[in-house]
Amino acid sequence: MSSFASLFSSAIVFGTILMLGAMGEILTEKSGHLNLGVPGLMFLGGYAGFASAFLYEKSTENPSIVLMIIIPLITSFGVSALGGLLYSFFTVTLRANQNVTGLALTYIGVGIGSFGGVFTLLKAGYSSYAKAGLTYDIFSANINTYLNFGVFGQLFLSYGFMIYIAIGLAIFLQLFLKKTRVGLNLRAVGENPATADAAGINVTKYKYFSTVIGAGICGLGGLIYIIIYKNGGWSTTNDIEALGWLSVALVIFATWKPINTIWGSYLFAFLFWIGSYAYQLTGISLTTYQKDLLKILPYLFTILILIIISLRKKRENQPPASLGLAYFREDR
């Protein structure tokens, strides 16, 4: 595989992690809630998916292929959704500060995930590293492995099923928010909850719904990081937290549109990894510091996009009007 194909493949897998984190946050923010707990939610999802897959593999001699897919997906989504439920309880029901609650959720998620990962390994008799190898094989299985389609196959058909599901989910969420009654109601809640409430929309229900489901989607990003990107192994996972913040930046870059997370996430990933592949692509050797410096490119692009949309002042590219504001029904 050529250097460009290797960079392209790495960017696709890496970008899909960012895409799921950003999509989950977009769904949450459409209800008017700014959840800065995305890194913690992704960490929880990664840990839950790994632990369930690893323990299931070790508990039976002939694990079911179907269960090796379903178990990590359900546990990853479910545990992260519980984190979103906790966030919703504090910010929707108790009307706590959303920024503080989100940051607390990040630290809680990272703490639980780190402790849980080490505890799982120790209970299973491993001191530092273990791998859910069979689950990785299933999640990374692709068409191009069995039917060689050449360069086209290397670029577009050499990924596991979760990559294509993530792209399909982005398209579905775009249509859901634009074309369905529930999606339009959700957007109304995010723009003006008092008006939505007066129109008979259950504001609390929609806020809980979007935040919990959005948190679950974020968790799937953590699952892909561990099971596919890290080859099913649990060792050093501190990168998940950094990817969570990158996903939050991608929300702004995508101008709160799920469809834009597709190309935006892969662009972010390409920019993030270009330093590592600079020598293979151009013959230019970069130092570690230069490579690290290049990794700020996605954030610089985000700042540029933020400046552009601020200057253009197009309402469709702005965040929900009530983003970050608690809703007090008695003030309606």
C-alpha positions in Angstrom: 0.0 0.0 0.0 1.4 3.4 -1.0 2.1 6.1 1.6 -0.9 8.1 0.5 -3.2 5.1 0.8 -1.8 4.5 4.2 -2.4 8.1 5.3 -5.9 7.9 3.7 -6.8 4.7 5.5 -5.5 6.0 8.9 -7.5 9.3 8.4 -10.7 7.4 7.7 -10.6 5.3 10.9 -9.3 8.2 13.0 -11.8 10.6 11.5 -14.8 8.2 12.1 -14.0 8.4 15.9 -14.2 12.2 15.7 -17.3 12.0 13.5 -19.3 10.0 16.1 -18.2 12.2 19.0 -19.2 15.3 17.0 -22.5 13.9 15.9 -23.5 13.0 19.4 -22.6 16.5 20.6 -24.5 18.1 17.7 -27.6 16.2 18.7 -27.2 17.3 22.3 -26.6 20.9 21.3 -29.6 21.0 19.1 -31.7 20.9 22.3 -29.8 23.9 23.7 -27.4 22.0 26.0 -23.7 22.4 25.7 -22.2 19.1 27.0 -18.4 19.4 27.5 -18.4 15.9 28.8 -17.7 14.4 25.4 -14.2 13.2 26.3 -15.5 11.4 29.4 -18.4 9.9 27.5 -16.0 8.6 24.8 -13.8 7.2 27.5 -16.7 5.4 29.2 -17.8 4.0 25.8 -14.3 2.8 25.0 -13.9 1.1 28.4 -17.4 -0.5 28.5 -17.0 -1.8 24.9 -13.5 -3.2 25.6 -14.4 -4.8 29.0 -17.5 -6.5 27.7 -15.9 -7.8 24.6 -12.7 -9.0 26.4 -14.6 -10.7 29.3 -17.0 -12.4 26.9 -14.1 -13.7 24.8 -12.4 -15.1 27.9 -15.7 -16.6 29.3 -16.4 -19.1 26.5 -14.4 -21.3 24.2 -16.6 -20.7 21.2 -17.8 -17.1 21.3 -20.7 -16.2 19.0 -19.8 -13.8 16.2 -23.2 -12.1 16.6 -22.7 -11.6 20.3 -19.2 -10.3 19.8 -20.8 -7.5 17.7 -23.9 -6.9 19.8 -22.4 -7.0 23.3 -19.7 -4.3 22.9 -22.1 -2.1 20.9 -24.9 -2.3 23.5 -22.6 -1.8 26.5 -20.6 1.0 24.9 -23.8 2.9 23.9 -25.6 2.1 27.1 -22.9 3.1 29.6 -22.3 6.4 27.8 -26.0 7.0 27.6 -26.1 6.6 31.4 -23.5 9.3 31.6 -25.7 11.5 29.4 -28.7 10.7 31.7 -26.6 11.9 34.7 -25.7 15.1 32.9 -29.4 15.6 31.9 -30.5 15.2 35.5 -28.2 17.9 36.7 -28.6 20.4 33.8 -32.3 19.8 32.9 -34.0 18.8 36.1 -31.7 20.6 38.6 -30.7 23.4 36.2 -27.1 23.2 37.1 -24.4 25.1 35.2 -23.9 23.2 31.9 -20.2 24.0 31.5 -19.3 22.9 35.0 -21.4 19.8 34.8 -19.9 18.8 31.4 -16.3 19.3 32.7 -17.1 17.2 35.8 -18.5 14.5 33.5 -15.3 14.5 31.6 -13.2 13.9 34.7 -15.6 11.3 36.1 -15.7 9.4 32.8 -11.9 9.4 32.4 -11.5 8.4 36.0 -14.0 5.6 35.9 -12.7 4.4 32.5 -9.0 4.4 33.6 -9.7 2.6 36.9 -12.2 0.2 35.2 -9.7 -0.7 32.5 -6.9 -1.5 35.0 -9.3 -3.4 37.3 -10.6 -5.5 34.4 -7.1 -6.5 33.4 -6.1 -7.3 36.9 -9.2 -9.4 37.5 -8.5 -11.3 34.3 -4.8 -11.9 35.4 -3.2 -9.4 33.1 -0.8 -6.8 34.5 -0.7 -4.1 31.8 -2.0 -5.1 28.4 -4.8 -7.3 27.0 -6.5 -7.6 23.7 -10.0 -8.5 22.6 -8.5 -10.0 19.5 -11.5 -11.9 18.1 -13.7 -8.8 18.4 -11.1 -6.8 16.6 -11.0 -9.3 13.8 -14.8 -9.1 13.4 -15.0 -5.3 13.6 -12.1 -4.9 11.1 -13.3 -7.5 8.6 -13.8 -5.9 5.2 -14.8 -6.7 1.6 -11.4 -5.9 0.1 -9.7 -8.6 2.2 -11.6 -11.2 0.3 -12.1 -9.5 -3.0 -9.2 -7.4 -4.0 -10.4 -4.3 -5.8 -7.0 -2.8 -6.2 -6.3 0.8 -5.2 -10.1 1.6 -5.1 -10.6 -1.2 -2.6 -7.6 0.0 -0.5 -9.0 3.5 -0.3 -12.8 2.9 0.1 -13.5 -0.8 0.8 -10.8 -1.8 3.4 -12.7 -0.8 6.5 -14.9 -2.5 9.1 -18.7 -2.1 9.0 -18.7 0.5 11.8 -17.1 3.0 9.4 -20.0 2.8 7.0 -22.6 2.8 9.7 -21.1 6.1 11.1 -21.4 7.7 7.6 -25.0 6.4 7.3 -25.8 7.7 10.7 -24.6 11.2 9.8 -26.9 11.2 6.8 -29.8 9.9 8.8 -29.3 12.6 11.5 -29.2 15.3 8.9 -32.5 14.1 7.4 -34.0 13.6 10.9 -33.3 17.1 12.0 -34.4 18.7 8.7 -37.3 16.5 7.6 -39.0 14.9 10.5 -41.5 16.4 13.0 -39.5 15.2 16.0 -36.4 16.7 14.6 -38.1 20.0 13.9 -39.5 20.0 17.4 -36.0 19.3 18.8 -34.6 22.3 16.9 -37.4 24.5 18.2 -36.5 23.5 21.7 -32.9 24.5 21.1 -33.8 27.8 19.5 -36.6 29.0 21.9 -37.7 26.5 24.6 -40.4 29.0 25.9 -42.0 29.2 22.5 -41.8 25.5 22.0 -43.3 24.9 25.4 -46.2 27.2 24.6 -46.8 25.3 21.4 -47.3 22.1 23.4 -43.8 20.5 23.0 -42.5 18.7 26.0 -39.3 20.6 26.4 -37.9 18.3 29.2 -38.6 15.2 27.3 -36.8 16.4 24.2 -33.8 17.7 26.1 -33.4 14.3 27.9 -33.9 12.4 24.6 -31.3 14.3 22.6 -28.7 14.4 25.4 -29.0 10.7 26.3 -29.0 9.5 22.7 -26.2 11.9 21.8 -24.1 10.7 24.7 -24.6 7.1 23.5 -23.4 8.0 20.0 -20.3 9.7 21.6 -19.6 6.4 23.4 -19.5 4.5 20.1 -16.6 6.8 19.0 -14.6 5.5 22.0 -15.5 1.9 21.1 -14.1 2.4 17.6 -10.9 3.9 19.1 -10.3 0.8 21.3 -11.6 -2.0 19.2 -10.5 -0.9 15.7 -8.0 1.9 16.0 -6.1 0.2 18.9 -6.6 -3.3 17.5 -8.8 -4.3 20.4 -6.1 -3.6 23.0 -6.4 -1.7 26.3 -3.2 -0.1 27.4 -2.6 3.7 27.0 -5.9 5.3 26.3 -5.2 8.9 27.3 -5.6 9.9 23.6 -9.4 9.4 23.9 -9.7 12.5 26.0 -7.8 14.6 23.4 -10.0 13.1 20.6 -13.1 14.1 22.6 -12.0 17.8 22.6 -11.2 17.5 18.9 -14.8 16.3 18.4 -16.1 19.3 20.2 -14.1 21.6 17.9 -15.5 19.6 14.9 -19.0 20.6 16.0 -18.2 24.2 15.3 -16.3 23.4 12.1 -19.4 21.5 10.9 -21.6 24.5 11.7 -23.9 22.2 13.7 -24.9 20.1 10.7 -24.4 16.3 10.9 -23.7 15.9 7.2 -20.7 18.3 7.5 -19.1 16.0 10.0 -18.4 13.5 7.3 -15.9 15.5 5.3 -15.0 17.7 8.3 -13.9 14.7 10.4 -11.8 13.2 7.6 -10.2 16.6 6.9 -9.4 16.9 10.6 -7.9 13.5 10.6 -5.8 14.1 7.5 -4.5 17.3 8.9 -3.8 15.6 12.3 -1.8 12.8 10.7 -0.1 14.6 7.9 3.0 15.4 10.0 3.5 11.7 10.7 3.4 10.9 7.0 5.4 13.9 5.8 8.6 12.0 5.1 6.8 9.2 3.2 4.8 11.7 1.1 7.4 14.5 0.4 10.7 13.1 1.6 10.9 15.9 4.2 11.9 14.7 7.6 10.2 16.4 10.5 11.3 16.5 14.2 8.9 15.4 16.9 8.2 19.0 17.8 7.4 19.9 14.2 5.0 17.0 14.0 3.3 18.0 17.2 3.0 21.6 15.9 1.3 20.4 12.7 -1.3 18.7 14.9 -2.8 22.1 15.8 -3.9 22.6 12.2 -7.4 21.2 12.9 -7.9 23.7 15.7 -6.6 26.6 13.5 -9.1 25.6 10.8 -11.8 25.6 13.4 -10.9 29.1 14.5 -10.9 30.2 10.9 -14.3 28.8 10.3 -15.6 30.4 13.5 -14.4 33.8 12.3 -15.9 33.3 8.9 -19.4 32.3 10.1 -19.3 35.1 12.7 -18.6 37.7 10.0 -21.2 36.3 7.6 -23.8 36.1 10.3 -25.9 33.6 8.4 -28.5 32.3 10.9 -28.3 28.7 9.5 -24.6 28.5 10.4 -25.1 29.8 14.0 -25.4 27.6 17.1 -28.9 27.1 18.6 -30.0 30.4 20.2 -30.5 29.0 23.7 -27.3 27.0 23.7 -25.9 26.8 27.2 -28.9 28.5 28.8 -31.0 26.7 31.5 -34.8 26.8 30.8 -37.0 28.1 33.7 -40.6 27.4 32.7 -41.9 29.8 35.4 -40.2 32.6 33.6 -42.1 31.9 30.4 
